[in-house]
Structure formats: structure tokens, C-alpha cells
Amino acid sequence: MKISGRNKLEATVKEIVKGTVMAKIVMDYKGTELVAAITIDSVADLDLVPGDKVTALVKATEMEVLK
């Protein structure tokens, strides 16, 4: 599969919080917490569980920085 995301971060899933339609995926990247929002269908399709090694793709148009 070809992807356009250039920023690929190897991370570990710490927590999955499922809502009705969306899920919050909390990941650890070298001691920094990353959070992504994906559909619960995607969680099932990827068979995600805490402890999984994943690659987080970051597109600048989808980035939010908080301080």
C-alpha cells in the first residue's frame, strides 16, 4: 500500500478508549504520549490491543500542538 505520510513514528499502544463510533488510541513514542482518533471499525480491522507495536503516521494538516 502506498501512503503519503512522511512522518512515521514507531510506537506502542498503551490504551484504547472506545466510544460509540470513534476510539482514542493512546501510544507511547520514546516516552512521549501520542493520541490518535480512529473509528472503532478500524480498531477491529487492525485487531489493536494494548502492547501492540504500531507505526503512527503524522500529516501536518492533521496535527494539533498543545502546551
Contacts in CASP RR format, 6 or more apart in sequence:
PFRMAT RR
TARGET T0000
AUTHOR 0000-0000-0000
METHOD contacts of the structure
MODEL  1
MKISGRNKLEATVKEIVKGTVMAKIVMDYKGTELVAAITIDSVADLDLVP
GDKVTALVKATEMEVLK
3 57 0 8 1.000
4 59 0 8 1.000
5 57 0 8 1.000
5 58 0 8 1.000
5 59 0 8 1.000
7 57 0 8 1.000
7 58 0 8 1.000
7 59 0 8 1.000
7 60 0 8 1.000
8 55 0 8 1.000
8 56 0 8 1.000
8 57 0 8 1.000
8 58 0 8 1.000
9 29 0 8 1.000
9 34 0 8 1.000
9 55 0 8 1.000
9 56 0 8 1.000
9 57 0 8 1.000
9 58 0 8 1.000
10 29 0 8 1.000
10 53 0 8 1.000
10 54 0 8 1.000
10 55 0 8 1.000
10 56 0 8 1.000
11 27 0 8 1.000
11 28 0 8 1.000
11 29 0 8 1.000
11 34 0 8 1.000
11 53 0 8 1.000
11 54 0 8 1.000
11 55 0 8 1.000
11 56 0 8 1.000
12 27 0 8 1.000
12 28 0 8 1.000
12 51 0 8 1.000
12 52 0 8 1.000
12 53 0 8 1.000
12 54 0 8 1.000
13 25 0 8 1.000
13 26 0 8 1.000
13 27 0 8 1.000
13 48 0 8 1.000
13 49 0 8 1.000
13 50 0 8 1.000
13 51 0 8 1.000
13 52 0 8 1.000
13 54 0 8 1.000
14 26 0 8 1.000
14 27 0 8 1.000
14 28 0 8 1.000
14 33 0 8 1.000
14 50 0 8 1.000
14 51 0 8 1.000
15 24 0 8 1.000
15 25 0 8 1.000
15 26 0 8 1.000
15 50 0 8 1.000
16 23 0 8 1.000
16 24 0 8 1.000
16 25 0 8 1.000
16 26 0 8 1.000
16 43 0 8 1.000
16 48 0 8 1.000
16 49 0 8 1.000
16 50 0 8 1.000
17 23 0 8 1.000
17 24 0 8 1.000
17 26 0 8 1.000
18 40 0 8 1.000
18 43 0 8 1.000
19 40 0 8 1.000
20 40 0 8 1.000
21 39 0 8 1.000
21 40 0 8 1.000
22 37 0 8 1.000
22 38 0 8 1.000
22 39 0 8 1.000
22 40 0 8 1.000
23 37 0 8 1.000
23 38 0 8 1.000
23 39 0 8 1.000
23 40 0 8 1.000
23 42 0 8 1.000
23 43 0 8 1.000
24 35 0 8 1.000
24 36 0 8 1.000
24 37 0 8 1.000
25 35 0 8 1.000
25 36 0 8 1.000
25 37 0 8 1.000
25 38 0 8 1.000
25 43 0 8 1.000
25 48 0 8 1.000
26 33 0 8 1.000
26 34 0 8 1.000
26 35 0 8 1.000
27 33 0 8 1.000
27 34 0 8 1.000
27 35 0 8 1.000
27 36 0 8 1.000
27 54 0 8 1.000
27 56 0 8 1.000
28 34 0 8 1.000
29 56 0 8 1.000
34 56 0 8 1.000
36 56 0 8 1.000
48 54 0 8 1.000
END
